[in-house]
Amino acid sequence: MSEPFLSSDEFDERAHQLYNEGQYDEAVETLREGLGLYPTAVELHVGMGYARLAREEFAWARRAFEEALGLDPDHEDALAGLGEVLLKFGERGGAVACFDRILALGFQDDHDLMLQIGRGLFREGALDQARRFFEVARAAHPDSAEAAACQGYAVHRLGDEREALACLRRALELDPAHGEARIYLANLLYDRGEYEAALFNLERTTPEEHFDALGIWRLLELKQRVHRLPDGDPELLPWRQRLQDLMADTLLEDRLLAELEATGPDGQVRDPRQLELFGTLLTELQGMRGRGGAAGAAAEHWVHTAAGRTYAGTWEEIVRQMKNDAGEWGGGSLEEFMAATAQRGRRQTGVAIPATDPESFIRGSADAGLLRILH
């Protein structure tokens, strides 16, 4: 017996479930099948737009949202989706017009929609507009920890540290288990030199809540500094394991980016040494440690900075990479870069950093707490 036809709502529900599970290809196929039967179903066009957007098929997403709006010009989800796509194309004015239209239609009380719009603007660097929509969400839902936290992220990026701290603290009053807000607050406090307050908040997070290595580095540093824990203390093991997992992911991303950047339009690798420099994963590093002979002569080191960057290579290669990433030093010498950076580091930490050679410079920077030597 053949399966009965699904209604447009059933197609939409099935595609929505696939989308939520991250199965975007399957969602597109389901929506395509549904639209073949129900070409005027607005929700199916909207769903197709978001599935295409998730697959970063921005032109197709734009077409889907525009088709939905052709059927229903005041569909709030279609307007929000089109606005996100326009941001991807750099059409900020058109995007904001879509979002303002949603406000004019009276959707200020739609908590999830306001946060969705704000996050889309935040991701694309439209911080003033992002803050505006987070404020709208917070005004309509003053008990929303997520709205308060998002407003905190936006105002911090806009340079208002005091307001950011107030928003993040309010978010944690509303939801003490809001890990992202607590980690963000801890990093702000650390940067202000309020180390005990930073540790207080970091200790109230779990390793699994961290998706960036910086907070874990700081927690390990503060636990060892304040509580005098040795490196091998069992309390630190879950954090070191999470850090290793994050570093593995970071190095994999570095490898993929290096491969893309090292490949020319003709498909040829511009500089094979670049792949060797950035392409080794943590699992491969374990094998390198056991190698002898000529391979061990050119030692390779791994360094992770407080800004979240990872560098690999000889000591000189690492410092050269650091210099190249510091835009103002692009044309300066390695010696000038080390001397200026060491001086700035001493002002920040009070620790004298030698600048006589790359190895001493990196080891001194590690002693000052400005970076970590992984290998």
Buried (B, 14 or more C-beta within 10 A) or exposed (E): EEEEEBEBEEBBBBBBEBBEEEBBEBBBBBBBBBBEEBEEBBBBBBBBBBBBBBBEBBEBBBBBBBBBBEBBEEBBBBBBBBBBBBBBEEBBEBBBBBBBBBBEEEBBEBBEBBBBBBBBBBEBEBBEBBBBBBBBBBEBBEEBBBBBBBBBBBBBBBEBEEBBBBBBBBBBEBBEEBBBBBBBBBBBBBEEEBBEBBBBBBBBBEBEBBEEBBBBBBBBBBBBEEEEBEEEEEEBEEBBEBBBBBBBBBBEEBBEEBBEEBBEEEEEEEEEEBBEBBBBBBEEBEEEEEEEEEEEEEEBBBBBBBEEBBBBBBBBBBBBBBBEEEEEBEEEEBBEBBBBBBEEBBEEBEBEBBBEBBBBBBBBBBBBBBBBBBE
